Amino acid sequence: MGGELGADVDTGDDLVADFDPAVLTVTGTPAEAPDVTFDDLLDGVRAAGGDVLLVPTTPADLLAGGVHTARVVLTGGSPDAA
């Protein structure tokens, strides 16, 4: 990898600097999922005057393992939207 043995690892910027994993609790049952479909979400964004753009970005190795990735862009809504 070209790195120096014993050198500190640069993990980059903190994505969630104020996240404290100690606030998470483990329970025996999963949380109940909201009764909302992806189509409902899209309808809500569009009703507010926006749109959703999605670009699949999954490399072949992740796809082979059943993992999917994407970039999602939410366009701004109009101030006149209902």
C-alpha positions, -999 to 999 in steps of 0.1 A, spaced: 0 0 0 30 23 1 22 33 37 48 35 64 45 8 91 34 23 124 21 55 108 -12 69 119 -41 62 96 -58 92 81 -96 85 83 -105 118 67 -131 142 79 -156 130 105 -189 123 87 -209 126 119 -187 144 144 -213 146 171 -225 110 169 -222 91 202 -227 54 196 -234 50 234 -269 65 228 -280 35 208 -298 8 226 -301 -29 215 -335 -45 218 -347 -80 211 -371 -69 184 -365 -48 153 -382 -13 151 -414 -12 132 -410 2 97 -431 31 86 -459 23 62 -444 44 34 -433 31 0 -406 46 -22 -433 57 -46 -450 76 -17 -417 94 -10 -413 103 -46 -449 116 -48 -442 138 -17 -410 153 -31 -427 160 -64 -458 175 -47 -434 200 -31 -420 210 -65 -389 189 -64 -376 158 -81 -353 129 -73 -324 119 -95 -308 85 -90 -276 71 -106 -266 35 -98 -229 34 -87 -225 -2 -76 -192 -18 -86 -193 -54 -98 -178 -69 -67 -204 -54 -44 -232 -62 -68 -220 -99 -68 -225 -98 -30 -260 -84 -32 -250 -49 -22 -264 -19 -42 -251 17 -40 -264 48 -57 -260 86 -57 -292 104 -50 -298 141 -58 -329 159 -46 -337 190 -66 -351 220 -49 -388 226 -47 -405 258 -58 -416 283 -31 -450 283 -48 -454 245 -45 -484 233 -26 
